[in-house]
Amino acid sequence: MVKASVSVSSLFQDFLSLLFPEECRACGGELAIGEDVICSHCRIKLPYTNFHLMPKDNVLHKVFWGRVPVQLAVSYLMFQEKSRVQRLLHQLKYRGREEVGEVLGRWYGAQLQQQEAFTDVDVVIPVPLYKAKRQQRGYNQVSAFGQEIASALQVSFEEYVLKKSRSSKTQTKKNRQQRWEAMRQLYSVAQKERIVGKHVLLIDDVVTTGATLEACSSALLAAGAKAVSIATIAYTL
């Protein structure tokens, strides 16, 4: 009787999918039955970086040379304007589509799990949002991505260890040192006992200048983290 119920439920879901097909978050086309969030065509066409194959020797890792001692630095996708990746990030960040981060985190987590360099990661921590921004959006757009990676690596996910004290302001009129000082003061560690002596994997959505990740990494290291590595959804050349 239970098997029959499951079968009927499954058939009903398939029927609903035919009547009201879900759209691919990357291209807007219809998802086929069995596809989840991103269609098979887009999954093949996404611009993967493969940074996880060389986590200590790639262009992202070099961004932090001489700035902060990052152990590993990887991004899943390359970001370009008017691309599938931009659409995915827009859906995730502004349209409430947290499932985008969940799926990308699941896929990337499966890849990181196979790399020996990531076996000593102890905890996954997302770059935080200022509390007013989080309340407005209702979620941190990188949390689902980070949770899936933590699950794949079989480590804890700590969403509230890092804290952002206020909203970021424009830094265009400041020199590099002034911008760094302003950014550094934005982030602090709220629960030091959760990161002392641990290898932290810091998660974010997109890397541009790397200033936010630099400030967060510095805060974590100053609070006693053994090492900090970085993993993001996308990287902008």
Disulfide bonds with the S-S distance in Angstrom:
none
